Amino acid sequence: MELIPCNTCGENRFRPIFTKESPLGETFSIVSCVRCGLVQVNPQPDFLAVKKYYDDSYFTQRTERGYDNYYSDKLRTEISRVFQLNLKDLDFFSWEKVRISQLPPGEKLSSLDIGCAAGYFVTYQKERGYDAFGIEIADGPVRFARETLKLNIFQENFLDWDNQFQKQFDVITLWATIEHLHNPKETLEKIQKHLKPGGVLILSTCRYGLLAKLGGKNWRYLNVPEHLYYYSYQGLKNLLLSLGYRNPVSFTYGSGMTSRAGASLSFKLRKRVMDQLVKWFQLGDMMVYMVRKAN
């Protein structure tokens, strides 16, 4: 555990919010930066201290922190549905159509999904005609992506990845990944080098806003120490613009009402209404951004 400067602005002073215990009985402090307001786990555990929380059960046994068999066809279908909705809300397909029209004959668009897990977005892009790649560190998902889905997956930490084939990409994605990273700002900086001019970065992450504050320690995304950083809607936009990204397009979604098997019809109706309301009023506790690299 080490007290580190704020990853966004470098400040060393923090305002305590509260402490929370992990499933392994370790206690972590949630603080906010006094200068930029970034909410974070600090002091912060190192990579190896966090890695033990990502064993295979994280992907195969349903908990509030993991998945109910991440490798099932049912969950893969649901995740692909969310990808499709998010891309539509970002108007990504309009950008894509123009980008395709500018390609030389016979060339494909290319994409890289950072923190790709089992490679479901890589599959999605591959099936749509992309030259699609992923990068992931967890053993189980990488094995599944390579052996079952036959995908091009690098098993490395992105910041250590030297990209020996010197490829740049039209699209780079960070789906619910940035909050897990020890060096998110440095990751966003490096992504610039791997994007083609005019290419886009798409990222989604949990949002520290009204619903998070109301939820307190019980907020559904306050999973320590897996989630190390909690950005505000404006804070993430400011960071992206400061790093040179352009033309931000964004939205929020998610009311915090979680569907469960056997939920009543009235609960489902309330959830549907609340999900729509928070999306309309930009109050959701998930957010998605699409930004461009300058031409």
N, C-alpha and C positions, 0 to 999 in steps of 0.2 A: 504494500500500500504506500503510495507516494503522493504528496500534495504537489500538484502540477499547475502551471499557469493556464489560464483560460485558453482553450484551443482557438477561439475566434479572435480575441483581441490581445491576448498576452497578459492580461491583468492577473495579479496575485492575491487580490482581496475578494472574499466571497461572503455572501449572506446566507446563513444556514436556513434551510426550510424544514427538514426533519430527517430522522434516520429510519432505515427500514432493514428488516432482517431477510436474508435470502433463504431458500429452502434448505441450504446446508448449514444454517445457523450462523452465518457470518453477517455482521452488521455493517451497513454502508451509509454514508452521509450524502444527502441530496442538498445541493447548494445552488445559489444563483450568483453569477458574476456581478459585482457592484458597478462595473462600467457598461457592459453590453447586455446583461440580463440573461445570458445563456445558462440554462439549468443543466446540471451535470452531476455525476457521481465524482466526488472529490473529498478526501484523498482517493486515488484511483488504483484499482488492482492491475497488475501487469497482465500481459497476454496469456501466460501460462495459468495464472490464477483464475482467469475467466474461462479458458478453454475447457476446463473440467465440467462446466455446466452444459457443454454441447456434446454429450455422449450420444450414442444411438437412440437412447430412450427419448431424447428431445424431439426426435422425428417420428417416433413410433408409438408413444404412449400419451394419450390425451391428458394435458394439464392446462392450467391457466397460462402457462408459459410456452407450451410446445404444441404439437400437432397430434391429431388422432390418425395415425398411420399416414404420414406425409406421402408415402409411395403409392397410395391407392388411386385407382382410376377416378373415383368420385371426387377426391380432393384435387387431383390434377385438373379435372374439368371445371371445378369451381374457381380455382386459381386462374385458369385461362379466361374464364368469364370476367373476372375482375380486371385482368390485363386489358381486355377488349373494351370494357366500360371506361377505364381510366384513359386509354388512348383516344377514345371518342370524345371524352370531355375536354381533353387538351387540344382537340382539332389536329391531332398528329397525322391523321390520314390525308389531310389537305397538304401538309408539308411534304409528306411522303410522295404524293402524286407528282408534285413539282420536282422533287429530287430525282425521281425515276425518269422523268422526261429529260433531265439533263445528263443522264448517263450515256457514255459511249456505247455503241452496239455490242451486245453480248456481255456487258458488265453487270454485276449484281450490286445491290446495296449490301453493306456489311454492318454487323452489330456485335457488341460485347456486353454481356450481362455480368456485372461485378457482384459477388455474393450470390451466385446463381442457384445455390442449393442443388436440387436434383435436376436442374436444367429445364424447367417447364417453359420459361420464357425463351430460352434458346430453341427449344422444340417449336414453339409458336412462331418464332421468326424464320426458322429453317423451313417450316411448312409453307410459309408465305413467300419463299423464294430468296431469302437473305443468305449471305455467307455468314453464318451465325456461330459465335463462340461464347464461352462462359468461363468464369474464374471463381474458384471456391476452395476453401481450406479443409472443410470437414470430410473425413474419410468416407463415411457411409453414402452421403449424397453424390459424391464424385464417382464412387464405384457404380452406383445405380445409373447415373447419367451416361457414363462411358459404356458400361456393359449391357444395360437394358435398352437405353434410348439411342445408343450409338452416336453420341454427340462429341464435339470438339471442346473439351474442358481442360483448362490449366489448373493444376492443384498447387496454388501458390498464394502468398499474400500479395495483393495488388501492388503495394508500395515497393516490394522487392522484385517484382516481375520486370525483367529487362526487355521483353518483347523482341526476341532475337530476330523474328522475321520482319521487324520494322513495319508492321501494319498499322494503319490508321483506320478509324471506323466512322461510318455515317451516323450511327446511333450508339450511345453508351447508356446503360441503365443501372440504377441502384434502387431496386425494389425493396423497401423496408430493410435497408442495409446500413445506412449512414449512422443510425443511432447505436449500432453495435461496434463501430470502429474506434480504435484508440486515437487515430489521427485523421479525423474527418476533413479538416481544412486542407491538409497535405494531399489527401486523396482527391479532392475536388481540383486542386492545382495540377496534379499529375494527369488527371483525365483530359485536361486541355491539350496535353501533348499527344494524346492518342486519338483525339477527334480530328476528322478532316475539317478544313475550313467550311463554315456554314453548317456543320454537323450539329446534332442536338444531344444534350444530356437530359435524361428523364429520371427523376428520383421521387420516391415516396417515403414518408416517415411519419411517425406519430407526432402530434402537435401539442406543445405545451401552451394551452390557452384556457378558456373559461371552464370547459368540461374537466380538464386535468386538475385545475385548482379546486373545483367543486368535489372531485373524487378523492383528493388528498392521497393518503397512503393506499387507498383502495382503487385508485385509477387503474383501469385495465392494462395500460401499457407501462406502468411503473414496475418493470421487471428488472431487479438488480441482482447481479451486476451485468447481465447480458446487455441491457440498454444503458449505455454510458452517457449519452447526450440527448437532451430534449429541447428541440428548437421551437421558438415561436414562429408564427406565420411570417411576420415582418422580418424577424431576425434571420431566417434562412434566406429570404429574398435579398436582404442587405449583404449577406455573406457572398452569395452568388454574384451579385453585381460588382462587389469589391474585387472579385477575382477575375473580372473581365468578361463574364458571360453576359449575353444580351437577350432582348426580347422575351422576358419572362411571361409564361402563361401558367396559371395555377388555379386550383380549386381545393376545397376541403370537403370531407364527408365523414360519416360515422357519428351516431348519437351516443354510442356507448351501450346501447341496449343489445345484448347478445342473445341470438336465437339458440334454443336448446331443443332437443328431441322432446316431443310431447307438449310443446308450448301451446297455450290456448289461442283460439282465433282472435280474441280481443287483444292479447299481447302482441300477436303478429301485426294486427292493424295499427296499434299504437306505435310499434317499432317502425312500421312503414311511414307513418305520418311524421314521426320525429326525425327519421333519417332524411326525409325530404326537406323538412324545415331547416335543419342545421346546414344542409347543403346550400339551400337558397340564401341563408343569412351568413354564410362563411364562418360557421361556428364548429364545424366537425373536428373531431380529435385525431383525424388522419389528414394529411395534406400531400398534394402531388404538384411538382413543378416540372416544366419543360423550358429549357434555356438553350440558346444557340452560341456556338463559337463564332467569332467574327470571321467574315470571309477573308 
